[in-house]
């Protein structure tokens, strides 16, 4: 199956990368999500002098979409300032698994190298709402 045109989504992720607030790590990550209604939400990583308060770009973008009432994420693009295309952190994989389970994920660097993946490939055998539902049913 051919992939849809993700040009606008990738542009939004690149903008988010430029706008990221990462004064401590200097590692600016940009993310953007495309929703079923056709809207694009972007987010860059958002650091804090109290380091653990930092939120990754993927979560800023996903939370922004959900905060706007969106519930179906079609695709997620993530830009990292790395030589090789990098993959989301473990915490973000957990959040993607629940908030964007059916999404296509486009990972890319500034040079435009891309890799396509899925929530399931990033987090096989992940924990999610299904386990909570099963427990309630027993
Ligand atoms: N970061 C992200 O935004 N996404 C990831 O998937 C990995 C890491 C951010 C967190 C922190 O601001 C900086 O990159 C360095 O870890």
Backbone and ligand atoms as CSV (ligand in chain L), in Angstrom:
chain,resi,resn,atom,element,x,y,z
A,1,UNK,N,N,0.853,-1.193,0.000
A,1,UNK,CA,C,0.000,0.000,0.000
A,1,UNK,C,C,0.891,1.246,0.000
A,2,UNK,N,N,0.574,2.218,-0.866
A,2,UNK,CA,C,1.422,3.411,-0.918
A,2,UNK,C,C,1.074,4.341,0.249
A,3,UNK,N,N,2.054,5.069,0.707
A,3,UNK,CA,C,1.852,5.980,1.824
A,3,UNK,C,C,1.244,7.286,1.312
A,4,UNK,N,N,0.371,7.909,2.107
A,4,UNK,CA,C,-0.150,9.221,1.732
A,4,UNK,C,C,0.986,10.260,1.729
A,5,UNK,N,N,0.671,11.440,1.264
A,5,UNK,CA,C,1.656,12.518,1.222
A,5,UNK,C,C,1.738,13.176,2.610
A,6,UNK,N,N,2.872,13.007,3.241
A,6,UNK,CA,C,3.037,13.559,4.587
A,6,UNK,C,C,3.804,14.883,4.592
A,7,UNK,N,N,3.873,15.553,3.434
A,7,UNK,CA,C,4.696,16.765,3.326
A,7,UNK,C,C,4.314,17.827,4.371
A,8,UNK,N,N,3.021,18.107,4.492
A,8,UNK,CA,C,2.587,19.160,5.430
A,8,UNK,C,C,2.892,18.753,6.873
A,9,UNK,N,N,2.710,17.473,7.155
A,9,UNK,CA,C,2.977,16.979,8.512
A,9,UNK,C,C,4.470,17.104,8.838
A,10,UNK,N,N,5.300,16.757,7.890
A,10,UNK,CA,C,6.756,16.831,8.087
A,10,UNK,C,C,7.193,18.290,8.230
A,11,UNK,N,N,6.604,19.173,7.431
A,11,UNK,CA,C,6.906,20.609,7.561
A,11,UNK,C,C,6.567,21.099,8.969
A,12,UNK,N,N,5.428,20.646,9.485
A,12,UNK,CA,C,5.004,21.056,10.830
A,12,UNK,C,C,5.976,20.523,11.883
A,13,UNK,N,N,6.446,19.308,11.697
A,13,UNK,CA,C,7.413,18.734,12.654
A,13,UNK,C,C,8.740,19.500,12.600
A,14,UNK,N,N,9.125,19.927,11.408
A,14,UNK,CA,C,10.365,20.714,11.285
A,14,UNK,C,C,10.208,22.079,11.967
A,15,UNK,N,N,9.028,22.675,11.830
A,15,UNK,CA,C,8.768,23.941,12.529
A,15,UNK,C,C,8.817,23.726,14.035
A,16,UNK,N,N,8.206,22.650,14.499
A,16,UNK,CA,C,8.220,22.337,15.931
A,16,UNK,C,C,9.655,22.131,16.418
A,17,UNK,N,N,10.463,21.521,15.591
A,17,UNK,CA,C,11.883,21.329,15.928
A,17,UNK,C,C,12.562,22.694,16.111
A,18,UNK,N,N,12.270,23.627,15.211
A,18,UNK,CA,C,12.863,24.969,15.307
A,18,UNK,C,C,12.398,25.693,16.573
A,19,UNK,N,N,11.140,25.455,16.957
A,19,UNK,CA,C,10.540,26.183,18.078
A,19,UNK,C,C,10.736,25.494,19.426
A,20,UNK,N,N,11.362,24.322,19.423
A,20,UNK,CA,C,11.512,23.560,20.676
A,20,UNK,C,C,12.250,24.386,21.730
A,21,UNK,N,N,11.849,24.178,22.968
A,21,UNK,CA,C,12.518,24.856,24.090
A,21,UNK,C,C,13.411,23.844,24.782
A,22,UNK,N,N,14.673,23.807,24.354
A,22,UNK,CA,C,15.601,22.805,24.879
A,22,UNK,C,C,16.943,23.448,25.230
A,23,UNK,N,N,16.907,24.459,26.144
A,23,UNK,CA,C,18.147,25.189,26.456
A,23,UNK,C,C,19.176,24.352,27.207
A,24,UNK,N,N,18.750,23.267,27.830
A,24,UNK,CA,C,19.685,22.486,28.665
A,24,UNK,C,C,20.367,21.397,27.856
A,25,UNK,N,N,19.609,20.649,27.099
A,25,UNK,CA,C,20.214,19.573,26.290
A,25,UNK,C,C,20.691,20.080,24.930
A,26,UNK,N,N,20.115,21.159,24.467
A,26,UNK,CA,C,20.371,21.652,23.095
A,26,UNK,C,C,19.960,20.621,22.042
A,27,UNK,N,N,19.171,19.654,22.451
A,27,UNK,CA,C,18.725,18.578,21.562
A,27,UNK,C,C,17.268,18.868,21.210
A,28,UNK,N,N,17.076,19.603,20.132
A,28,UNK,CA,C,15.721,20.047,19.785
A,28,UNK,C,C,15.000,18.989,18.960
A,29,UNK,N,N,13.884,18.542,19.510
A,29,UNK,CA,C,13.059,17.539,18.846
A,29,UNK,C,C,11.754,18.203,18.420
A,30,UNK,N,N,11.277,17.850,17.248
A,30,UNK,CA,C,10.003,18.376,16.779
A,30,UNK,C,C,9.064,17.228,16.445
A,31,UNK,N,N,7.804,17.407,16.787
A,31,UNK,CA,C,6.815,16.381,16.454
A,31,UNK,C,C,5.562,17.057,15.907
A,32,UNK,N,N,4.832,16.326,15.098
A,32,UNK,CA,C,3.543,16.820,14.611
A,32,UNK,C,C,2.635,15.622,14.391
A,33,UNK,N,N,1.359,15.812,14.702
A,33,UNK,CA,C,0.386,14.742,14.501
A,33,UNK,C,C,-0.697,15.204,13.541
A,34,UNK,N,N,-1.116,14.283,12.707
A,34,UNK,CA,C,-2.230,14.502,11.781
A,34,UNK,C,C,-3.432,13.742,12.326
A,35,UNK,N,N,-4.568,14.436,12.460
A,35,UNK,CA,C,-5.763,13.787,13.012
A,35,UNK,C,C,-6.705,13.371,11.879
A,36,UNK,N,N,-7.674,12.536,12.246
A,36,UNK,CA,C,-8.630,12.043,11.246
A,36,UNK,C,C,-9.429,13.190,10.636
A,37,UNK,N,N,-9.590,14.280,11.382
A,37,UNK,CA,C,-10.328,15.429,10.844
A,37,UNK,C,C,-9.450,16.308,9.961
A,38,UNK,N,N,-8.187,15.931,9.794
A,38,UNK,CA,C,-7.301,16.655,8.880
A,38,UNK,C,C,-6.501,17.767,9.524
A,39,UNK,N,N,-6.616,17.898,10.834
A,39,UNK,CA,C,-5.867,18.957,11.518
A,39,UNK,C,C,-4.468,18.467,11.887
A,40,UNK,N,N,-3.557,19.404,11.962
A,40,UNK,CA,C,-2.178,19.086,12.352
A,40,UNK,C,C,-1.853,19.839,13.639
A,41,UNK,N,N,-1.318,19.115,14.590
A,41,UNK,CA,C,-0.897,19.709,15.866
A,41,UNK,C,C,0.590,19.450,16.019
A,42,UNK,N,N,1.323,20.474,16.434
A,42,UNK,CA,C,2.753,20.274,16.566
A,42,UNK,C,C,3.216,20.521,17.996
A,43,UNK,N,N,4.384,20.009,18.298
A,43,UNK,CA,C,4.961,20.226,19.624
A,43,UNK,C,C,6.445,19.956,19.598
A,44,UNK,N,N,7.183,20.810,20.294
A,44,UNK,CA,C,8.611,20.562,20.470
A,44,UNK,C,C,8.868,20.130,21.895
A,45,UNK,N,N,10.055,19.562,22.150
A,45,UNK,CA,C,10.338,19.213,23.545
A,45,UNK,C,C,10.406,20.483,24.385
A,46,UNK,N,N,9.982,20.339,25.613
A,46,UNK,CA,C,9.800,21.478,26.501
A,46,UNK,C,C,10.530,21.187,27.800
A,47,UNK,N,N,11.720,21.776,27.923
A,47,UNK,CA,C,12.573,21.449,29.077
A,47,UNK,C,C,12.321,22.401,30.239
A,48,UNK,N,N,12.911,22.045,31.376
A,48,UNK,CA,C,12.742,22.839,32.584
A,48,UNK,C,C,14.034,22.762,33.389
A,49,UNK,N,N,14.354,23.843,34.110
A,49,UNK,CA,C,15.564,23.853,34.934
A,49,UNK,C,C,15.517,22.726,35.972
A,50,UNK,N,N,14.322,22.354,36.391
A,50,UNK,CA,C,14.145,21.128,37.183
A,50,UNK,C,C,13.995,20.006,36.147
A,51,UNK,N,N,15.094,19.444,35.744
A,51,UNK,CA,C,15.155,18.590,34.549
A,51,UNK,C,C,14.034,17.564,34.379
A,52,UNK,N,N,13.645,16.847,35.437
A,52,UNK,CA,C,12.624,15.795,35.210
A,52,UNK,C,C,11.268,16.322,34.763
A,53,UNK,N,N,11.059,17.617,34.876
A,53,UNK,CA,C,9.776,18.187,34.438
A,53,UNK,C,C,9.678,18.264,32.917
A,54,UNK,N,N,10.770,18.007,32.238
A,54,UNK,CA,C,10.810,18.062,30.772
A,54,UNK,C,C,9.754,17.152,30.150
A,55,UNK,N,N,9.157,17.629,29.062
A,55,UNK,CA,C,8.216,16.801,28.304
A,55,UNK,C,C,8.737,16.676,26.873
A,56,UNK,N,N,8.725,15.475,26.358
A,56,UNK,CA,C,9.208,15.220,25.000
A,56,UNK,C,C,8.256,15.804,23.950
A,57,UNK,N,N,8.822,16.044,22.782
A,57,UNK,CA,C,8.068,16.622,21.676
A,57,UNK,C,C,6.850,15.779,21.302
A,58,UNK,N,N,7.013,14.473,21.277
A,58,UNK,CA,C,5.913,13.585,20.871
A,58,UNK,C,C,4.703,13.769,21.788
A,59,UNK,N,N,4.997,13.868,23.091
A,59,UNK,CA,C,3.887,13.996,24.035
A,59,UNK,C,C,3.255,15.383,23.959
A,60,UNK,N,N,4.064,16.415,23.746
A,60,UNK,CA,C,3.482,17.767,23.615
A,60,UNK,C,C,2.510,17.789,22.431
A,61,UNK,N,N,2.916,17.206,21.315
A,61,UNK,CA,C,2.051,17.214,20.119
A,61,UNK,C,C,0.790,16.373,20.348
A,62,UNK,N,N,0.961,15.194,20.900
A,62,UNK,CA,C,-0.205,14.317,21.127
A,62,UNK,C,C,-1.160,14.916,22.157
A,63,UNK,N,N,-0.623,15.448,23.228
A,63,UNK,CA,C,-1.482,16.032,24.266
A,63,UNK,C,C,-2.218,17.255,23.722
A,64,UNK,N,N,-1.538,17.995,22.858
A,64,UNK,CA,C,-2.163,19.173,22.261
A,64,UNK,C,C,-3.366,18.765,21.412
A,65,UNK,N,N,-3.204,17.703,20.621
A,65,UNK,CA,C,-4.317,17.212,19.797
A,65,UNK,C,C,-5.467,16.734,20.677
A,66,UNK,N,N,-5.146,15.966,21.691
A,66,UNK,CA,C,-6.192,15.460,22.588
A,66,UNK,C,C,-6.858,16.606,23.345
A,67,UNK,N,N,-6.060,17.609,23.735
A,67,UNK,CA,C,-6.634,18.755,24.464
A,67,UNK,C,C,-7.629,19.510,23.597
A,68,UNK,N,N,-7.431,19.431,22.279
A,68,UNK,CA,C,-8.355,20.094,21.349
A,68,UNK,C,C,-9.550,19.207,21.026
A,69,UNK,N,N,-9.625,18.041,21.658
A,69,UNK,CA,C,-10.775,17.153,21.456
A,69,UNK,C,C,-10.558,16.086,20.416
A,70,UNK,N,N,-9.406,16.080,19.780
A,70,UNK,CA,C,-9.133,15.059,18.758
A,70,UNK,C,C,-8.888,13.714,19.443
A,71,UNK,N,N,-9.331,12.648,18.806
A,71,UNK,CA,C,-9.155,11.326,19.397
A,71,UNK,C,C,-8.563,10.303,18.433
A,72,UNK,N,N,-8.532,10.632,17.147
A,72,UNK,CA,C,-7.983,9.674,16.181
A,72,UNK,C,C,-6.776,10.281,15.486
A,73,UNK,N,N,-5.626,9.707,15.772
A,73,UNK,CA,C,-4.373,10.188,15.191
A,73,UNK,C,C,-4.024,9.285,14.013
A,74,UNK,N,N,-3.888,9.889,12.859
A,74,UNK,CA,C,-3.607,9.151,11.627
A,74,UNK,C,C,-2.110,8.955,11.442
A,75,UNK,N,N,-1.349,9.988,11.752
A,75,UNK,CA,C,0.105,9.901,11.562
A,75,UNK,C,C,0.815,10.821,12.537
A,76,UNK,N,N,2.040,10.425,12.855
A,76,UNK,CA,C,2.897,11.202,13.754
A,76,UNK,C,C,4.260,11.315,13.103
A,77,UNK,N,N,4.782,12.525,12.981
A,77,UNK,CA,C,6.134,12.715,12.442
A,77,UNK,C,C,7.021,13.266,13.549
A,78,UNK,N,N,8.244,12.761,13.615
A,78,UNK,CA,C,9.191,13.186,14.653
A,78,UNK,C,C,10.529,13.511,14.002
A,79,UNK,N,N,11.027,14.710,14.276
A,79,UNK,CA,C,12.321,15.149,13.740
A,79,UNK,C,C,13.324,15.230,14.881
A,80,UNK,N,N,14.461,14.574,14.711
A,80,UNK,CA,C,15.535,14.677,15.706
A,80,UNK,C,C,16.785,15.255,15.034
A,81,UNK,N,N,17.612,15.926,15.830
A,81,UNK,CA,C,18.817,16.551,15.270
A,81,UNK,C,C,19.990,15.575,15.233
A,82,UNK,N,N,19.734,14.397,14.733
A,82,UNK,CA,C,20.733,13.322,14.779
A,82,UNK,C,C,21.222,12.978,13.370
A,83,UNK,N,N,22.382,12.353,13.313
A,83,UNK,CA,C,22.925,11.937,12.018
A,83,UNK,C,C,22.130,10.743,11.487
A,84,UNK,N,N,21.853,9.800,12.377
A,84,UNK,CA,C,20.998,8.670,12.004
A,84,UNK,C,C,19.592,8.947,12.529
A,85,UNK,N,N,18.597,8.456,11.845
A,85,UNK,CA,C,17.205,8.649,12.289
A,85,UNK,C,C,17.039,8.005,13.669
A,86,UNK,N,N,16.490,8.779,14.618
A,86,UNK,CA,C,16.355,8.277,15.990
A,86,UNK,C,C,14.912,7.885,16.275
A,87,UNK,N,N,14.734,7.123,17.330
A,87,UNK,CA,C,13.444,6.554,17.680
A,87,UNK,C,C,12.952,7.138,19.007
A,88,UNK,N,N,11.642,7.234,19.214
A,88,UNK,CA,C,11.117,7.834,20.449
A,88,UNK,C,C,11.561,7.100,21.720
A,89,UNK,N,N,11.603,7.843,22.814
A,89,UNK,CA,C,11.989,7.255,24.107
A,89,UNK,C,C,10.901,6.298,24.588
A,90,UNK,N,N,11.234,5.534,25.592
A,90,UNK,CA,C,10.300,4.524,26.108
A,90,UNK,C,C,8.999,5.127,26.619
A,91,UNK,N,N,9.098,6.264,27.325
A,91,UNK,CA,C,7.888,6.898,27.859
A,91,UNK,C,C,6.961,7.307,26.724
A,92,UNK,N,N,7.535,7.862,25.671
A,92,UNK,CA,C,6.696,8.285,24.538
A,92,UNK,C,C,6.102,7.084,23.811
A,93,UNK,N,N,6.844,5.997,23.744
A,93,UNK,CA,C,6.276,4.795,23.103
A,93,UNK,C,C,5.014,4.358,23.838
A,94,UNK,N,N,5.041,4.428,25.160
A,94,UNK,CA,C,3.869,4.051,25.948
A,94,UNK,C,C,2.692,4.969,25.632
A,95,UNK,N,N,2.962,6.261,25.546
A,95,UNK,CA,C,1.889,7.225,25.284
A,95,UNK,C,C,1.364,7.065,23.856
A,96,UNK,N,N,2.263,6.862,22.898
A,96,UNK,CA,C,1.846,6.658,21.502
A,96,UNK,C,C,0.975,5.411,21.400
A,97,UNK,N,N,1.359,4.363,22.113
A,97,UNK,CA,C,0.637,3.082,22.082
A,97,UNK,C,C,-0.837,3.273,22.443
A,98,UNK,N,N,-1.097,4.167,23.394
A,98,UNK,CA,C,-2.488,4.382,23.810
A,98,UNK,C,C,-3.184,5.500,23.028
A,99,UNK,N,N,-2.490,6.596,22.781
A,99,UNK,CA,C,-3.161,7.757,22.171
A,99,UNK,C,C,-3.171,7.738,20.643
A,100,UNK,N,N,-2.280,6.950,20.043
A,100,UNK,CA,C,-2.229,6.926,18.572
A,100,UNK,C,C,-2.002,5.500,18.082
A,101,UNK,N,N,-2.843,4.561,18.546
A,101,UNK,CA,C,-2.561,3.138,18.302
A,101,UNK,C,C,-2.558,2.715,16.839
A,102,UNK,N,N,-3.340,3.399,16.015
A,102,UNK,CA,C,-3.440,3.001,14.603
A,102,UNK,C,C,-2.602,3.888,13.686
A,103,UNK,N,N,-1.742,4.686,14.268
A,103,UNK,CA,C,-1.054,5.700,13.455
A,103,UNK,C,C,0.138,5.145,12.679
A,104,UNK,N,N,0.458,5.856,11.618
A,104,UNK,CA,C,1.719,5.660,10.917
A,104,UNK,C,C,2.711,6.607,11.573
A,105,UNK,N,N,3.907,6.150,11.796
A,105,UNK,CA,C,4.909,6.997,12.443
A,105,UNK,C,C,6.062,7.231,11.480
A,106,UNK,N,N,6.365,8.497,11.245
A,106,UNK,CA,C,7.447,8.864,10.338
A,106,UNK,C,C,8.558,9.481,11.176
A,107,UNK,N,N,9.683,8.795,11.234
A,107,UNK,CA,C,10.838,9.297,11.980
A,107,UNK,C,C,11.808,9.885,10.977
A,108,UNK,N,N,12.327,11.063,11.267
A,108,UNK,CA,C,13.265,11.652,10.314
A,108,UNK,C,C,14.274,12.555,11.006
A,109,UNK,N,N,15.353,12.811,10.279
A,109,UNK,CA,C,16.334,13.773,10.772
A,109,UNK,C,C,16.293,15.013,9.884
A,110,UNK,N,N,17.139,15.967,10.220
A,110,UNK,CA,C,17.095,17.229,9.469
A,110,UNK,C,C,17.556,17.067,8.038
A,111,UNK,N,N,18.345,16.032,7.795
A,111,UNK,CA,C,18.816,15.782,6.427
A,111,UNK,C,C,17.703,15.175,5.578
A,112,UNK,N,N,16.579,14.852,6.216
A,112,UNK,CA,C,15.444,14.317,5.472
A,112,UNK,C,C,15.424,12.800,5.366
A,113,UNK,N,N,16.369,12.135,6.015
A,113,UNK,CA,C,16.327,10.666,6.020
A,113,UNK,C,C,15.130,10.225,6.840
A,114,UNK,N,N,14.386,9.265,6.297
A,114,UNK,CA,C,13.126,8.871,6.934
A,114,UNK,C,C,13.073,7.387,7.211
A,115,UNK,N,N,12.316,7.060,8.236
A,115,UNK,CA,C,12.001,5.659,8.522
A,115,UNK,C,C,10.546,5.609,8.956
A,116,UNK,N,N,9.804,4.676,8.396
A,116,UNK,CA,C,8.401,4.511,8.769
A,116,UNK,C,C,8.274,3.381,9.772
A,117,UNK,N,N,7.437,3.600,10.792
A,117,UNK,CA,C,7.218,2.536,11.752
A,117,UNK,C,C,5.787,2.629,12.300
A,118,UNK,N,N,5.494,1.787,13.276
A,118,UNK,CA,C,4.151,1.750,13.856
A,118,UNK,C,C,4.241,1.692,15.385
A,119,UNK,N,N,3.156,2.053,16.068
A,119,UNK,CA,C,3.160,1.954,17.530
A,119,UNK,C,C,3.482,0.536,18.002
A,120,UNK,N,N,2.914,-0.452,17.317
A,120,UNK,CA,C,3.146,-1.837,17.734
A,120,UNK,C,C,4.605,-2.250,17.548
A,121,UNK,N,N,5.234,-1.775,16.468
A,121,UNK,CA,C,6.651,-2.102,16.254
A,121,UNK,C,C,7.523,-1.445,17.323
A,122,UNK,N,N,7.115,-0.247,17.764
A,122,UNK,CA,C,7.901,0.452,18.786
A,122,UNK,C,C,7.683,-0.137,20.174
A,123,UNK,N,N,6.492,-0.684,20.396
A,123,UNK,CA,C,6.181,-1.218,21.736
A,123,UNK,C,C,5.405,-2.533,21.608
A,124,UNK,N,N,6.099,-3.601,21.216
A,124,UNK,CA,C,5.398,-4.882,21.092
A,124,UNK,C,C,4.929,-5.365,22.472
A,125,UNK,N,N,3.790,-6.000,22.495
A,125,UNK,CA,C,3.261,-6.540,23.750
A,125,UNK,C,C,3.063,-5.441,24.803
A,126,UNK,N,N,2.674,-4.254,24.338
A,126,UNK,CA,C,2.554,-3.118,25.261
A,126,UNK,C,C,1.369,-3.233,26.203
A,127,UNK,N,N,1.473,-2.506,27.301
A,127,UNK,CA,C,0.384,-2.427,28.276
A,127,UNK,C,C,-0.557,-1.307,27.862
A,128,UNK,N,N,-1.861,-1.567,27.915
A,128,UNK,CA,C,-2.798,-0.530,27.497
A,128,UNK,C,C,-4.152,-0.710,28.137
A,129,UNK,N,N,-5.147,0.020,27.651
A,129,UNK,CA,C,-6.495,-0.024,28.220
A,129,UNK,C,C,-7.108,-1.411,28.201
A,130,UNK,N,N,-6.683,-2.251,27.258
A,130,UNK,CA,C,-7.237,-3.606,27.172
A,130,UNK,C,C,-7.011,-4.377,28.474
A,131,UNK,N,N,-5.838,-4.214,29.050
A,131,UNK,CA,C,-5.541,-4.939,30.299
A,131,UNK,C,C,-6.456,-4.463,31.429
A,132,UNK,N,N,-6.702,-3.168,31.481
A,132,UNK,CA,C,-7.590,-2.649,32.527
A,132,UNK,C,C,-9.010,-3.165,32.318
A,133,UNK,N,N,-9.439,-3.202,31.049
A,133,UNK,CA,C,-10.788,-3.707,30.745
A,133,UNK,C,C,-10.915,-5.177,31.151
A,134,UNK,N,N,-9.867,-5.944,30.842
A,134,UNK,CA,C,-9.904,-7.380,31.180
A,134,UNK,C,C,-10.010,-7.588,32.686
A,135,UNK,N,N,-9.248,-6.779,33.440
A,135,UNK,CA,C,-9.269,-6.936,34.887
A,135,UNK,C,C,-10.643,-6.590,35.453
A,136,UNK,N,N,-11.250,-5.567,34.900
A,136,UNK,CA,C,-12.592,-5.168,35.364
A,136,UNK,C,C,-13.627,-6.245,35.071
A,137,UNK,N,N,-13.386,-6.981,33.981
A,137,UNK,CA,C,-14.354,-7.994,33.543
A,137,UNK,C,C,-14.228,-9.295,34.331
A,138,UNK,N,N,-13.145,-9.437,35.100
A,138,UNK,CA,C,-12.959,-10.724,35.818
A,138,UNK,C,C,-13.476,-10.656,37.248
L,1,LIG,N1,N,13.369,13.993,23.682
L,1,LIG,C1,C,12.217,14.111,22.956
L,1,LIG,O1,O,11.626,15.198,22.852
L,1,LIG,N2,N,11.732,12.987,22.352
L,1,LIG,C2,C,12.322,11.764,22.430
L,1,LIG,O2,O,11.760,10.784,21.932
L,1,LIG,C3,C,13.633,11.608,23.058
L,1,LIG,C4,C,14.095,12.763,23.857
L,1,LIG,C5,C,13.881,15.201,24.334
L,1,LIG,C6,C,13.838,15.194,25.836
L,1,LIG,C7,C,14.947,16.157,26.174
L,1,LIG,O3,O,14.405,17.469,26.135
L,1,LIG,C8,C,15.940,16.014,25.049
L,1,LIG,O4,O,15.243,15.384,23.990
L,1,LIG,C9,C,17.169,15.205,25.396
L,1,LIG,O5,O,16.828,13.965,25.935
